[in-house]
Every structure is written in structure tokens, then in C-alpha cells.
């Protein structure tokens, strides 16, 4: 895979996880065109670091969104030996600035990073098909505007709805099996009790 595809995957993970964490400020665009600041890609509509208004729960979600690009790279098979020298170094800087702006340091900061990393890994795995689709669009177009982001949001909604229905079908199946098992167990207990009573009468 080329560097543009890698960047597209990285930025798509940022965007899709941000859309899922809908209580955070939402993205309005994404690009894989190099920026003047040396960045390989960027999502427009990021959080402002000078306004520490997030609860600790939302802060963990924000950290997850920042680290989702790295998690997507790893899931795709790109080994990242040192985040500090990789394409994710800007994300690490963002995380540090975000935590500092919210007065988080020491163990609290470490705990939030740990929670955020775990959530990022889960979201990337759970939403992988949508991330791949968006990355394909982004690699081809180079940049996606607010209209394209709205389409990505619709795709995500369809995917999550289908996933929910599949989960509901699975849970229904488990419930049916559990009910059948309990019924079978009850029948077996009644049969054994009846047989025991018959033997006593005999």
C-alpha cells in the first residue's frame, strides 16, 4: 500500500470515530493533501485546545479519536515502532495539548490515555468496513467536503443499524436457545420426578 492510501486510512479513522462520538465537535471535511505545516493529511473541524470544556468521559472519547489513526494503521498491518517519529506524532502532540488544557497530568492523564487507546482500538475494529470504504473514497478524491462527510455519516448510520439488527437477531437466537434449554431441563426434571414416584408406588 502506498503512502497516500496509508494517510487516507489514518484520516478516515479519525473522521469515522469522531462521527460516532457525536457529542464531540463534529468534522466537516478531510484531506490527504500535504499541509504547509508538514502534515500528510488532516480532518477539518477539530477540537479547540484553548477551551477546556469537556467532561472526563468526553475527554477520553477525544483521546480515542486522536489515537484512532494509529490504531487503523496497526490494524492494516503497518508496524509503528515509535509513535514519536511516525505520522502519528502530531496526534500525540494534540493529545498532550488536550490533556494539558483540561488540567490533566500524572496518573489521571495516564488513565485517560489508557481509556482512550482502548476505546480507539475497539472503535476501529468495530467500524473497520466503514473506515476502509471512506479511505477508498478519500484516496481517490484527495479531499472530501462537508457533503461527502454527510454521506459518510449516512453510510455509518446504515452500517450501525445493520450491525444492531444482526446483534438483535443473535441475542434473540440465544434467548430462544436458553428458553428451549430451560424448558427441556424442566421437562427432564418432571419426567425424572414422575418416574421416581412411579417406582415408589410400585
N, C-alpha and C positions, 0 to 999 in steps of 0.2 A: 504494500500500500504506500502511496506517495505522501509527501508532507502535507499537501492540501487536503487529502482525504483524512489524514490524522487530525488536522486542525478542525475540519468540518465536524468530525465525530466529537471532538473535545467541546467545541462551542455548542453543538446540538444538545449535548448532555446538560450543559449549563442552562440552556433555554428550556428544555423539557422539564427538568427538575424544578425550575423556577415557576413554570406554569402549574405544576402540581401543588407547589407551596403557595397557593393563591392568596394567602394573607400577607405575603411579602409584596413589595413594589414589583409590578409585572414588566417583563421585557416587551419592547416594541420593535425590535429588529435584531439581526445578527449578520455578521460578515466574516469572511475568511480572507479578506484583503489586508495585507500588512499595513499597520498604522505608523504614523510618524514617530510614535513613542517606542517603536521596535516590536510591538505586539504582533502576533501572527493572525489573530482574529479577535473579535470582541462581540459582546452582547450589549445592545443599547438598552438603557433603562435600568442600570444597576443601582444598588443602594447608595445613598449618600452617607459617607463616614462621619460627617460633622454633625449628624443629627441622631444622637443615641436614644432612639425611642422604642427599640424593640424589647419585648419581654425575653426572658431567658429561653423560653420554648421557641420563639421565633428566631432568636439569635442562633440556636442550634440548627434550625432549618436553613438560615442564611449561610452558615458554615458549610452545610451539606451541599447547597447549590454551588458554592465556590469550589468545593473539592470534587464535584461530580465529573468534571472534565478529566481529571487524573484517573478517577475510577473507571471511566469509559475507556481510556487508553489501555489500562491494565486488562480490562475485560476483553478487549480486542486482540490482546497478545503482545502489546508493546511493553517491554520491560523498562521500567523507570527506576534506575538505580539511585538517583539522588534528585529529589524534588527541587532542591535549591538551584540546580543547574539545568532543569528541564523547562519545557514550555509552561509548566505549572508554577513557576517561581512567582509570576505576577499574582496568581491566585493565592499563594501563601502570603504574599505581602498584603493582599486585600483582607485575608482572614485576620492577620495580625493587627491591621489598622482598625478593622471592625471590632475586634475584642477590646482593643485599647480604648476606642471611642466609647465603649459601653462599660469601662471601668473593670474589665475582667483581667485578672492576672493570676499567676501561680497555679494552684490546684484547680481553681474554678475554670480558668482558661483551658487547662489540660483536659478537664472533664467535658467541656463544651466541644473541644476539637474531637475528642473521642466519640461523643454522641453524634456529632456532625458527620464524621467519617463513616460510622456505622450506617447512618441514615442514607448517606450518599451511595454507599455500596448496595444497599437494599433497593433504592430507587432506580439506580442504573440497571441492576439485574431485572427488576420488575418491569421496567419500561423499555427494555432493550430494543424490541422491534420498532417502536416509535422513534427512538433515537437514531436507529440505522436509517429509517426512511427519511427523516429530516436531514440527516447528514448527506444522503444521496442528493436531495434537492439542493442543499447548500453548496455541495461540491460542484454541481453543475452550474448553478446561477452565480455563485461567488458572494451573493448578498441576498438577504430576504428582508422585505419591508414589513410594515405593520399588517398589511393584508395577508401576506404569506404566514405571518405569525398567527393570525386569526385562523387560518386554515390548519395550521399545526395544532392549535388549541382544539379545533373540531375533531381532527384525527385522534388526538389524545382522548377526547371525550368518548368517541366511538370505541376505542380500544379498551378503556376502563370499564365502559358499560358491558362490553362483551366479556371481559375478564370477570366482572361481577356476576353476570349470568352464569358463566362457567362454574364459578365458585359456589353459587347458589345451587346449581344442579348437583355438584359434588356433595355439598352439605346435605341436600335432600336425599341423595342416594345413601349417604352414610346414615342418615336418620331412619330411612326405610329399613336398611340392614339391621340397625340397632333394634328397631321395633320388632322386626321378624325374629331376631335373636332372643329378645326378651319373651316374645310370645312362645317361641319354641321351648325356651327354658321353663316357662310356666306350664306348658303342656306336659313337658317331661316330668316336672315335679308332681303334677296332678296324676299322671299315669303311674309313677312310682308309688305315690301315696295310696292310690286305688289298689294297686297290686299288693301292697303290703297289708292293706286292710282285708283284702280277699284271702290272703294267706292266714291272717289271724282268725278269720271266721271259719276257715276250713279246719 
